[in-house]
Amino acid sequence: MVKRLLDLPGLPGSDAADALGIAITHAQVGRTMARLSEATALARTTSGMYRQGRTR
């Protein structure tokens, strides 16, 4: 999979493939966490109108 994702001309060694796989995963998680933090910040600004609780 690393070979396909990075369009490598040949197969990397097993240790190199592991290291590249971890780097790819880290990059993807970083993007996802950035998106989540943006969504959370938005939720924090809009949830203020609910601070008074439910009305009965």
C-alpha distance matrix in Angstrom:
0.0 3.8 5.3 5.1 6.1 8.5 9.5 10.2 12.8 11.7 9.8 10.7 12.9 12.1 14.1 12.6 9.0 10.7 12.8 10.3 8.5 12.1 13.1 10.8 12.0 15.5 15.5 14.8 17.3 19.8 19.8 20.3 23.0 24.7 24.9 26.3 28.9 30.0 30.5 32.2 34.6 35.4 36.1 38.4 40.4 41.0 41.7 44.9 46.9 46.3 47.6 51.1 49.8 50.6 53.8 55.8
3.8 0.0 3.8 5.4 5.1 6.0 8.0 8.0 11.2 10.4 8.5 8.4 10.9 10.7 11.9 9.7 6.5 8.7 9.9 6.9 6.2 10.0 10.3 8.4 10.6 13.5 13.5 13.6 16.3 18.1 18.6 19.6 22.1 23.5 24.2 25.8 27.9 29.2 30.1 31.8 33.8 34.9 35.9 37.9 39.9 40.7 41.6 44.6 46.8 46.4 47.5 51.1 50.0 51.1 54.4 56.5
5.3 3.8 0.0 3.8 5.7 5.5 5.5 5.0 7.7 7.1 6.2 7.4 10.7 11.5 13.3 10.8 8.2 11.4 12.4 9.5 9.8 13.5 13.4 11.6 14.3 17.0 16.5 16.7 19.7 21.3 21.4 22.8 25.3 26.5 27.1 28.9 31.1 32.1 33.0 34.9 36.8 37.8 39.0 41.0 42.8 43.7 44.7 47.7 49.8 49.6 50.8 54.4 53.3 54.4 57.6 59.7
5.1 5.4 3.8 0.0 3.8 5.6 5.0 6.8 9.4 9.8 9.5 11.2 14.4 14.9 16.7 14.3 11.4 14.1 15.1 11.9 11.4 15.0 14.7 12.1 14.5 17.5 16.5 16.0 19.3 21.0 20.5 21.6 24.6 25.6 25.7 27.7 30.1 30.7 31.4 33.7 35.6 36.2 37.4 39.7 41.4 41.9 43.1 46.2 48.1 48.0 49.4 52.9 51.8 52.7 55.8 57.9
6.1 5.1 5.7 3.8 0.0 3.8 5.6 8.0 11.4 12.2 11.8 12.3 15.5 15.7 16.7 14.0 11.3 13.4 13.7 10.1 9.6 12.8 11.9 9.0 11.6 14.3 12.9 12.5 15.9 17.4 16.8 18.1 21.1 21.9 22.1 24.3 26.5 27.1 28.0 30.2 32.0 32.7 34.0 36.3 37.9 38.6 39.8 42.8 44.8 44.8 46.2 49.7 48.8 49.8 52.9 55.1
8.5 6.0 5.5 5.6 3.8 0.0 3.8 5.5 9.2 10.5 10.7 10.8 14.2 15.2 15.8 12.6 10.7 13.3 12.9 9.2 10.1 13.1 11.5 9.4 12.8 14.8 13.2 13.8 17.3 18.1 17.8 19.8 22.4 22.9 23.6 25.9 27.8 28.4 29.7 31.8 33.3 34.2 35.8 37.8 39.3 40.3 41.6 44.5 46.7 46.8 48.0 51.6 50.9 52.1 55.2 57.6
9.5 8.0 5.5 5.0 5.6 3.8 0.0 3.8 6.6 8.7 10.1 11.3 15.0 16.5 17.8 14.6 12.8 15.9 15.9 12.4 13.3 16.6 15.2 13.1 16.4 18.5 16.9 17.3 20.8 21.7 21.1 23.0 25.8 26.2 26.7 29.1 31.1 31.5 32.7 35.0 36.5 37.2 38.8 40.9 42.3 43.1 44.6 47.5 49.6 49.7 51.1 54.7 53.9 55.0 58.0 60.4
10.2 8.0 5.0 6.8 8.0 5.5 3.8 0.0 3.8 5.5 7.1 8.2 11.9 14.1 15.3 12.1 10.9 14.5 14.5 11.5 13.1 16.3 15.2 14.0 17.3 19.3 18.1 19.1 22.3 23.2 23.2 25.1 27.6 28.2 29.0 31.3 33.1 33.8 35.1 37.2 38.7 39.7 41.2 43.2 44.7 45.7 47.0 49.9 52.1 52.2 53.4 57.0 56.2 57.4 60.6 62.9
12.8 11.2 7.7 9.4 11.4 9.2 6.6 3.8 0.0 3.8 7.2 9.1 12.7 15.4 17.1 14.1 13.3 17.1 17.4 14.7 16.4 19.7 18.8 17.7 21.0 23.0 21.9 22.9 26.1 27.0 26.9 28.9 31.4 32.0 32.8 35.1 36.9 37.5 38.9 41.0 42.4 43.4 45.0 46.9 48.4 49.4 50.8 53.7 55.8 55.9 57.1 60.8 60.0 61.1 64.2 66.5
11.7 10.4 7.1 9.8 12.2 10.5 8.7 5.5 3.8 0.0 3.8 6.4 9.5 12.2 14.4 12.0 11.2 15.0 15.8 13.8 15.3 18.7 18.4 17.7 20.6 22.8 22.4 23.3 26.2 27.4 27.8 29.4 31.8 32.8 33.7 35.6 37.5 38.5 39.7 41.6 43.3 44.4 45.7 47.6 49.4 50.4 51.5 54.4 56.6 56.5 57.6 61.2 60.3 61.4 64.6 66.8
9.8 8.5 6.2 9.5 11.8 10.7 10.1 7.1 7.2 3.8 0.0 3.8 6.6 8.7 11.3 9.5 8.2 11.8 13.3 11.7 12.8 16.2 16.6 16.1 18.5 20.9 21.1 21.8 24.4 26.0 26.7 28.0 30.2 31.6 32.6 34.2 36.2 37.4 38.5 40.1 42.0 43.3 44.4 46.2 48.2 49.2 50.0 53.0 55.3 54.9 55.9 59.5 58.4 59.6 62.9 64.9
10.7 8.4 7.4 11.2 12.3 10.8 11.3 8.2 9.1 6.4 3.8 0.0 3.8 6.4 8.1 5.8 5.6 9.2 10.1 9.1 10.9 13.8 14.1 14.4 16.9 18.8 19.2 20.5 22.8 24.1 25.3 26.8 28.6 30.0 31.4 32.9 34.5 36.1 37.4 38.7 40.5 42.1 43.2 44.7 46.8 48.0 48.8 51.6 54.1 53.7 54.5 58.1 57.2 58.5 61.9 64.1
12.9 10.9 10.7 14.4 15.5 14.2 15.0 11.9 12.7 9.5 6.6 3.8 0.0 3.8 5.6 5.2 6.0 8.5 9.9 10.3 11.9 14.2 15.2 16.1 18.0 19.7 20.9 22.2 24.0 25.5 27.1 28.4 29.9 31.6 33.1 34.3 35.9 37.7 39.0 40.0 41.9 43.7 44.6 46.0 48.3 49.6 50.1 52.8 55.4 54.9 55.5 59.1 58.1 59.5 62.9 65.0
12.1 10.7 11.5 14.9 15.7 15.2 16.5 14.1 15.4 12.2 8.7 6.4 3.8 0.0 3.8 5.5 5.0 6.2 8.7 9.8 10.4 12.3 14.2 15.2 16.4 18.3 20.0 21.0 22.4 24.2 26.0 26.9 28.2 30.3 31.8 32.6 34.3 36.4 37.4 38.2 40.4 42.2 42.8 44.2 46.7 47.9 48.1 51.0 53.5 52.7 53.3 56.9 55.7 57.0 60.6 62.5
14.1 11.9 13.3 16.7 16.7 15.8 17.8 15.3 17.1 14.4 11.3 8.1 5.6 3.8 0.0 3.8 5.4 5.1 6.2 8.6 9.8 10.7 12.4 14.3 15.4 16.5 18.5 20.1 21.1 22.6 24.8 25.8 26.7 28.7 30.6 31.3 32.7 34.9 36.2 36.8 38.7 40.8 41.5 42.6 45.1 46.6 46.8 49.5 52.2 51.5 51.8 55.4 54.4 56.0 59.6 61.6
12.6 9.7 10.8 14.3 14.0 12.6 14.6 12.1 14.1 12.0 9.5 5.8 5.2 5.5 3.8 0.0 3.8 5.4 5.1 6.0 8.4 9.8 10.5 12.1 14.1 15.2 16.5 18.3 19.8 21.0 22.9 24.4 25.5 27.1 29.0 30.1 31.4 33.4 34.8 35.7 37.4 39.4 40.4 41.6 43.9 45.4 45.9 48.5 51.2 50.8 51.2 54.9 54.0 55.6 59.1 61.4
9.0 6.5 8.2 11.4 11.3 10.7 12.8 10.9 13.3 11.2 8.2 5.6 6.0 5.0 5.4 3.8 0.0 3.8 5.5 5.1 5.9 8.6 9.8 10.4 12.1 14.0 15.3 16.4 18.1 19.8 21.3 22.5 24.0 25.8 27.3 28.4 30.0 31.9 33.0 34.1 36.1 37.8 38.7 40.1 42.4 43.7 44.2 47.0 49.5 48.9 49.6 53.2 52.2 53.6 57.1 59.2
10.7 8.7 11.4 14.1 13.4 13.3 15.9 14.5 17.1 15.0 11.8 9.2 8.5 6.2 5.1 5.4 3.8 0.0 3.8 5.5 5.1 6.2 8.6 9.9 10.5 12.2 14.3 15.4 16.4 18.3 20.3 21.1 22.2 24.4 26.0 26.6 28.2 30.4 31.5 32.2 34.3 36.2 36.8 38.1 40.6 41.9 42.1 44.9 47.5 46.8 47.3 50.9 49.8 51.3 54.8 56.8
12.8 9.9 12.4 15.1 13.7 12.9 15.9 14.5 17.4 15.8 13.3 10.1 9.9 8.7 6.2 5.1 5.5 3.8 0.0 3.8 5.4 5.2 6.2 8.7 9.9 10.5 12.4 14.4 15.3 16.5 18.8 20.1 20.9 22.7 24.7 25.6 26.7 28.9 30.4 31.0 32.8 34.9 35.8 36.8 39.2 40.8 41.2 43.7 46.5 46.0 46.3 50.0 49.2 50.9 54.4 56.7
10.3 6.9 9.5 11.9 10.1 9.2 12.4 11.5 14.7 13.8 11.7 9.1 10.3 9.8 8.6 6.0 5.1 5.5 3.8 0.0 3.8 5.4 5.0 6.1 8.5 9.7 10.6 12.4 14.2 15.2 16.9 18.5 19.8 21.3 23.0 24.3 25.7 27.5 29.0 30.1 31.7 33.6 34.7 36.0 38.1 39.6 40.2 42.9 45.5 45.2 45.8 49.5 48.7 50.3 53.7 56.1
8.5 6.2 9.8 11.4 9.6 10.1 13.3 13.1 16.4 15.3 12.8 10.9 11.9 10.4 9.8 8.4 5.9 5.1 5.4 3.8 0.0 3.8 5.4 5.1 6.1 8.5 9.9 10.7 12.2 14.2 15.7 16.6 18.2 20.1 21.5 22.4 24.2 26.1 27.1 28.2 30.3 32.0 32.7 34.2 36.6 37.7 38.2 41.0 43.6 43.0 43.7 47.3 46.3 47.7 51.2 53.4
12.1 10.0 13.5 15.0 12.8 13.1 16.6 16.3 19.7 18.7 16.2 13.8 14.2 12.3 10.7 9.8 8.6 6.2 5.2 5.4 3.8 0.0 3.8 5.5 5.1 6.0 8.6 9.9 10.4 12.1 14.4 15.2 16.1 18.2 20.0 20.6 22.1 24.3 25.5 26.2 28.1 30.2 30.9 32.0 34.5 35.9 36.2 38.9 41.6 41.0 41.4 45.1 44.2 45.8 49.3 51.6
13.1 10.3 13.4 14.7 11.9 11.5 15.2 15.2 18.8 18.4 16.6 14.1 15.2 14.2 12.4 10.5 9.8 8.6 6.2 5.0 5.4 3.8 0.0 3.8 5.4 5.0 6.2 8.7 9.9 10.5 12.6 14.4 15.2 16.6 18.7 19.9 21.0 22.9 24.6 25.5 27.0 29.0 30.2 31.3 33.4 35.1 35.7 38.2 41.0 40.8 41.2 44.9 44.3 46.1 49.5 52.0
10.8 8.4 11.6 12.1 9.0 9.4 13.1 14.0 17.7 17.7 16.1 14.4 16.1 15.2 14.3 12.1 10.4 9.9 8.7 6.1 5.1 5.5 3.8 0.0 3.8 5.5 5.2 6.3 8.7 9.9 11.0 12.5 14.3 15.7 17.1 18.6 20.2 21.7 23.0 24.4 26.1 27.7 28.9 30.4 32.4 33.7 34.5 37.3 39.8 39.6 40.4 44.0 43.3 44.8 48.2 50.6
12.0 10.6 14.3 14.5 11.6 12.8 16.4 17.3 21.0 20.6 18.5 16.9 18.0 16.4 15.4 14.1 12.1 10.5 9.9 8.5 6.1 5.1 5.4 3.8 0.0 3.8 5.4 5.1 6.1 8.5 10.1 10.5 12.1 14.2 15.5 16.3 18.1 20.1 21.0 22.1 24.2 25.9 26.6 28.1 30.4 31.6 32.1 34.9 37.4 36.9 37.7 41.3 40.4 41.8 45.3 47.6
15.5 13.5 17.0 17.5 14.3 14.8 18.5 19.3 23.0 22.8 20.9 18.8 19.7 18.3 16.5 15.2 14.0 12.2 10.5 9.7 8.5 6.0 5.0 5.5 3.8 0.0 3.8 5.5 5.2 6.1 8.8 9.9 10.3 12.2 14.3 15.1 16.2 18.4 19.9 20.6 22.3 24.4 25.3 26.4 28.7 30.3 30.8 33.3 36.1 35.8 36.2 39.9 39.3 41.1 44.5 47.0
15.5 13.5 16.5 16.5 12.9 13.2 16.9 18.1 21.9 22.4 21.1 19.2 20.9 20.0 18.5 16.5 15.3 14.3 12.4 10.6 9.9 8.6 6.2 5.2 5.4 3.8 0.0 3.8 5.5 5.1 6.5 8.8 10.0 10.8 12.8 14.4 15.5 17.0 18.8 20.0 21.4 23.2 24.6 25.9 27.8 29.3 30.3 32.8 35.5 35.5 36.2 39.9 39.5 41.2 44.5 47.1
14.8 13.6 16.7 16.0 12.5 13.8 17.3 19.1 22.9 23.3 21.8 20.5 22.2 21.0 20.1 18.3 16.4 15.4 14.4 12.4 10.7 9.9 8.7 6.3 5.1 5.5 3.8 0.0 3.8 5.4 5.3 6.3 8.7 10.0 10.9 12.4 14.4 15.7 16.8 18.4 20.2 21.6 22.7 24.4 26.4 27.5 28.4 31.2 33.6 33.5 34.4 38.1 37.4 38.9 42.1 44.6
17.3 16.3 19.7 19.3 15.9 17.3 20.8 22.3 26.1 26.2 24.4 22.8 24.0 22.4 21.1 19.8 18.1 16.4 15.3 14.2 12.2 10.4 9.9 8.7 6.1 5.2 5.5 3.8 0.0 3.8 5.4 5.0 6.0 8.5 9.8 10.3 12.1 14.2 15.1 16.0 18.1 19.9 20.6 22.0 24.3 25.6 26.1 28.9 31.4 31.1 31.8 35.4 34.7 36.3 39.7 42.2
19.8 18.1 21.3 21.0 17.4 18.1 21.7 23.2 27.0 27.4 26.0 24.1 25.5 24.2 22.6 21.0 19.8 18.3 16.5 15.2 14.2 12.1 10.5 9.9 8.5 6.1 5.1 5.4 3.8 0.0 3.8 5.5 5.2 6.2 8.7 9.9 10.6 12.5 14.3 15.2 16.5 18.6 19.9 20.9 22.9 24.6 25.5 27.9 30.6 30.7 31.2 34.9 34.6 36.5 39.8 42.6
19.8 18.6 21.4 20.5 16.8 17.8 21.1 23.2 26.9 27.8 26.7 25.3 27.1 26.0 24.8 22.9 21.3 20.3 18.8 16.9 15.7 14.4 12.6 11.0 10.1 8.8 6.5 5.3 5.4 3.8 0.0 3.8 5.5 5.1 6.3 8.7 10.0 10.8 12.5 14.3 15.5 16.9 18.5 20.1 21.7 23.1 24.3 26.9 29.4 29.6 30.6 34.3 34.0 35.6 38.8 41.6
20.3 19.6 22.8 21.6 18.1 19.8 23.0 25.1 28.9 29.4 28.0 26.8 28.4 26.9 25.8 24.4 22.5 21.1 20.1 18.5 16.6 15.2 14.4 12.5 10.5 9.9 8.8 6.3 5.0 5.5 3.8 0.0 3.8 5.4 5.2 6.2 8.7 10.0 10.6 12.2 14.3 15.5 16.4 18.3 20.3 21.3 22.1 25.0 27.3 27.2 28.2 31.9 31.2 32.7 36.0 38.6
23.0 22.1 25.3 24.6 21.1 22.4 25.8 27.6 31.4 31.8 30.2 28.6 29.9 28.2 26.7 25.5 24.0 22.2 20.9 19.8 18.2 16.1 15.2 14.3 12.1 10.3 10.0 8.7 6.0 5.2 5.5 3.8 0.0 3.8 5.4 5.0 6.1 8.6 9.8 10.2 12.1 14.2 15.0 16.2 18.5 19.9 20.5 23.1 25.8 25.6 26.2 29.9 29.5 31.3 34.7 37.4
24.7 23.5 26.5 25.6 21.9 22.9 26.2 28.2 32.0 32.8 31.6 30.0 31.6 30.3 28.7 27.1 25.8 24.4 22.7 21.3 20.1 18.2 16.6 15.7 14.2 12.2 10.8 10.0 8.5 6.2 5.1 5.4 3.8 0.0 3.8 5.4 5.2 6.3 8.7 9.9 10.7 12.5 14.3 15.4 17.0 18.8 20.0 22.3 25.0 25.4 26.0 29.8 29.8 31.7 34.9 37.8
24.9 24.2 27.1 25.7 22.1 23.6 26.7 29.0 32.8 33.7 32.6 31.4 33.1 31.8 30.6 29.0 27.3 26.0 24.7 23.0 21.5 20.0 18.7 17.1 15.5 14.3 12.8 10.9 9.8 8.7 6.3 5.2 5.4 3.8 0.0 3.8 5.5 5.1 6.2 8.6 10.0 10.7 12.4 14.3 15.7 16.8 18.2 20.9 23.2 23.6 24.7 28.4 28.2 29.8 32.8 35.7
26.3 25.8 28.9 27.7 24.3 25.9 29.1 31.3 35.1 35.6 34.2 32.9 34.3 32.6 31.3 30.1 28.4 26.6 25.6 24.3 22.4 20.6 19.9 18.6 16.3 15.1 14.4 12.4 10.3 9.9 8.7 6.2 5.0 5.4 3.8 0.0 3.8 5.4 5.0 6.0 8.5 9.8 10.3 12.1 14.3 15.3 16.0 18.8 21.2 21.1 22.1 25.8 25.3 27.0 30.2 33.0
28.9 27.9 31.1 30.1 26.5 27.8 31.1 33.1 36.9 37.5 36.2 34.5 35.9 34.3 32.7 31.4 30.0 28.2 26.7 25.7 24.2 22.1 21.0 20.2 18.1 16.2 15.5 14.4 12.1 10.6 10.0 8.7 6.1 5.2 5.5 3.8 0.0 3.8 5.4 5.0 6.1 8.6 9.7 10.4 12.5 14.3 15.1 17.3 20.2 20.5 20.9 24.7 24.7 26.9 30.1 33.1
30.0 29.2 32.1 30.7 27.1 28.4 31.5 33.8 37.5 38.5 37.4 36.1 37.7 36.4 34.9 33.4 31.9 30.4 28.9 27.5 26.1 24.3 22.9 21.7 20.1 18.4 17.0 15.7 14.2 12.5 10.8 10.0 8.6 6.3 5.1 5.4 3.8 0.0 3.8 5.4 5.2 6.3 8.7 10.0 11.0 12.6 14.3 16.5 19.0 19.9 20.8 24.4 24.7 26.7 29.6 32.7
30.5 30.1 33.0 31.4 28.0 29.7 32.7 35.1 38.9 39.7 38.5 37.4 39.0 37.4 36.2 34.8 33.0 31.5 30.4 29.0 27.1 25.5 24.6 23.0 21.0 19.9 18.8 16.8 15.1 14.3 12.5 10.6 9.8 8.7 6.2 5.0 5.4 3.8 0.0 3.8 5.5 5.1 6.2 8.6 10.1 10.7 12.0 14.9 17.0 17.4 18.8 22.3 22.2 23.8 26.7 29.7
32.2 31.8 34.9 33.7 30.2 31.8 35.0 37.2 41.0 41.6 40.1 38.7 40.0 38.2 36.8 35.7 34.1 32.2 31.0 30.1 28.2 26.2 25.5 24.4 22.1 20.6 20.0 18.4 16.0 15.2 14.3 12.2 10.2 9.9 8.6 6.0 5.0 5.4 3.8 0.0 3.8 5.3 5.0 6.1 8.7 9.9 10.3 12.9 15.5 15.6 16.3 20.0 19.9 21.9 25.1 28.1
34.6 33.8 36.8 35.6 32.0 33.3 36.5 38.7 42.4 43.3 42.0 40.5 41.9 40.4 38.7 37.4 36.1 34.3 32.8 31.7 30.3 28.1 27.0 26.1 24.2 22.3 21.4 20.2 18.1 16.5 15.5 14.3 12.1 10.7 10.0 8.5 6.1 5.2 5.5 3.8 0.0 3.8 5.4 5.1 6.5 8.9 10.1 11.7 14.7 15.6 16.0 19.7 20.3 22.7 25.6 28.9
35.4 34.9 37.8 36.2 32.7 34.2 37.2 39.7 43.4 44.4 43.3 42.1 43.7 42.2 40.8 39.4 37.8 36.2 34.9 33.6 32.0 30.2 29.0 27.7 25.9 24.4 23.2 21.6 19.9 18.6 16.9 15.5 14.2 12.5 10.7 9.8 8.6 6.3 5.1 5.3 3.8 0.0 3.8 5.4 5.3 6.4 8.6 10.7 12.9 14.1 15.4 18.9 19.4 21.3 23.9 27.3
36.1 35.9 39.0 37.4 34.0 35.8 38.8 41.2 45.0 45.7 44.4 43.2 44.6 42.8 41.5 40.4 38.7 36.8 35.8 34.7 32.7 30.9 30.2 28.9 26.6 25.3 24.6 22.7 20.6 19.9 18.5 16.4 15.0 14.3 12.4 10.3 9.7 8.7 6.2 5.0 5.4 3.8 0.0 3.8 5.5 5.2 5.9 8.9 10.9 11.3 12.7 16.2 16.3 18.1 20.9 24.1
38.4 37.9 41.0 39.7 36.3 37.8 40.9 43.2 46.9 47.6 46.2 44.7 46.0 44.2 42.6 41.6 40.1 38.1 36.8 36.0 34.2 32.0 31.3 30.4 28.1 26.4 25.9 24.4 22.0 20.9 20.1 18.3 16.2 15.4 14.3 12.1 10.4 10.0 8.6 6.1 5.1 5.4 3.8 0.0 3.8 5.6 5.4 7.0 10.1 10.6 10.9 14.6 15.3 17.8 20.7 24.0
40.4 39.9 42.8 41.4 37.9 39.3 42.3 44.7 48.4 49.4 48.2 46.8 48.3 46.7 45.1 43.9 42.4 40.6 39.2 38.1 36.6 34.5 33.4 32.4 30.4 28.7 27.8 26.4 24.3 22.9 21.7 20.3 18.5 17.0 15.7 14.3 12.5 11.0 10.1 8.7 6.5 5.3 5.5 3.8 0.0 3.8 5.7 6.2 8.8 10.7 11.3 14.7 16.0 18.4 20.8 24.3
41.0 40.7 43.7 41.9 38.6 40.3 43.1 45.7 49.4 50.4 49.2 48.0 49.6 47.9 46.6 45.4 43.7 41.9 40.8 39.6 37.7 35.9 35.1 33.7 31.6 30.3 29.3 27.5 25.6 24.6 23.1 21.3 19.9 18.8 16.8 15.3 14.3 12.6 10.7 9.9 8.9 6.4 5.2 5.6 3.8 0.0 3.8 5.5 6.7 8.5 10.3 13.3 14.2 15.9 18.1 21.6
41.7 41.6 44.7 43.1 39.8 41.6 44.6 47.0 50.8 51.5 50.0 48.8 50.1 48.1 46.8 45.9 44.2 42.1 41.2 40.2 38.2 36.2 35.7 34.5 32.1 30.8 30.3 28.4 26.1 25.5 24.3 22.1 20.5 20.0 18.2 16.0 15.1 14.3 12.0 10.3 10.1 8.6 5.9 5.4 5.7 3.8 0.0 3.8 5.4 5.6 7.2 10.5 10.9 12.9 15.6 19.0
44.9 44.6 47.7 46.2 42.8 44.5 47.5 49.9 53.7 54.4 53.0 51.6 52.8 51.0 49.5 48.5 47.0 44.9 43.7 42.9 41.0 38.9 38.2 37.3 34.9 33.3 32.8 31.2 28.9 27.9 26.9 25.0 23.1 22.3 20.9 18.8 17.3 16.5 14.9 12.9 11.7 10.7 8.9 7.0 6.2 5.5 3.8 0.0 3.8 5.3 5.4 8.6 10.3 12.9 15.1 18.8
46.9 46.8 49.8 48.1 44.8 46.7 49.6 52.1 55.8 56.6 55.3 54.1 55.4 53.5 52.2 51.2 49.5 47.5 46.5 45.5 43.6 41.6 41.0 39.8 37.4 36.1 35.5 33.6 31.4 30.6 29.4 27.3 25.8 25.0 23.2 21.2 20.2 19.0 17.0 15.5 14.7 12.9 10.9 10.1 8.8 6.7 5.4 3.8 0.0 3.8 5.7 7.4 9.0 10.9 12.4 16.2
46.3 46.4 49.6 48.0 44.8 46.8 49.7 52.2 55.9 56.5 54.9 53.7 54.9 52.7 51.5 50.8 48.9 46.8 46.0 45.2 43.0 41.0 40.8 39.6 36.9 35.8 35.5 33.5 31.1 30.7 29.6 27.2 25.6 25.4 23.6 21.1 20.5 19.9 17.4 15.6 15.6 14.1 11.3 10.6 10.7 8.5 5.6 5.3 3.8 0.0 3.8 5.5 5.8 7.7 10.1 13.7
47.6 47.5 50.8 49.4 46.2 48.0 51.1 53.4 57.1 57.6 55.9 54.5 55.5 53.3 51.8 51.2 49.6 47.3 46.3 45.8 43.7 41.4 41.2 40.4 37.7 36.2 36.2 34.4 31.8 31.2 30.6 28.2 26.2 26.0 24.7 22.1 20.9 20.8 18.8 16.3 16.0 15.4 12.7 10.9 11.3 10.3 7.2 5.4 5.7 3.8 0.0 3.8 5.4 8.8 11.3 14.7
51.1 51.1 54.4 52.9 49.7 51.6 54.7 57.0 60.8 61.2 59.5 58.1 59.1 56.9 55.4 54.9 53.2 50.9 50.0 49.5 47.3 45.1 44.9 44.0 41.3 39.9 39.9 38.1 35.4 34.9 34.3 31.9 29.9 29.8 28.4 25.8 24.7 24.4 22.3 20.0 19.7 18.9 16.2 14.6 14.7 13.3 10.5 8.6 7.4 5.5 3.8 0.0 3.8 6.9 8.5 11.9
49.8 50.0 53.3 51.8 48.8 50.9 53.9 56.2 60.0 60.3 58.4 57.2 58.1 55.7 54.4 54.0 52.2 49.8 49.2 48.7 46.3 44.2 44.3 43.3 40.4 39.3 39.5 37.4 34.7 34.6 34.0 31.2 29.5 29.8 28.2 25.3 24.7 24.7 22.2 19.9 20.3 19.4 16.3 15.3 16.0 14.2 10.9 10.3 9.0 5.8 5.4 3.8 0.0 3.8 6.6 9.6
50.6 51.1 54.4 52.7 49.8 52.1 55.0 57.4 61.1 61.4 59.6 58.5 59.5 57.0 56.0 55.6 53.6 51.3 50.9 50.3 47.7 45.8 46.1 44.8 41.8 41.1 41.2 38.9 36.3 36.5 35.6 32.7 31.3 31.7 29.8 27.0 26.9 26.7 23.8 21.9 22.7 21.3 18.1 17.8 18.4 15.9 12.9 12.9 10.9 7.7 8.8 6.9 3.8 0.0 3.7 6.4
53.8 54.4 57.6 55.8 52.9 55.2 58.0 60.6 64.2 64.6 62.9 61.9 62.9 60.6 59.6 59.1 57.1 54.8 54.4 53.7 51.2 49.3 49.5 48.2 45.3 44.5 44.5 42.1 39.7 39.8 38.8 36.0 34.7 34.9 32.8 30.2 30.1 29.6 26.7 25.1 25.6 23.9 20.9 20.7 20.8 18.1 15.6 15.1 12.4 10.1 11.3 8.5 6.6 3.7 0.0 3.8
55.8 56.5 59.7 57.9 55.1 57.6 60.4 62.9 66.5 66.8 64.9 64.1 65.0 62.5 61.6 61.4 59.2 56.8 56.7 56.1 53.4 51.6 52.0 50.6 47.6 47.0 47.1 44.6 42.2 42.6 41.6 38.6 37.4 37.8 35.7 33.0 33.1 32.7 29.7 28.1 28.9 27.3 24.1 24.0 24.3 21.6 19.0 18.8 16.2 13.7 14.7 11.9 9.6 6.4 3.8 0.0
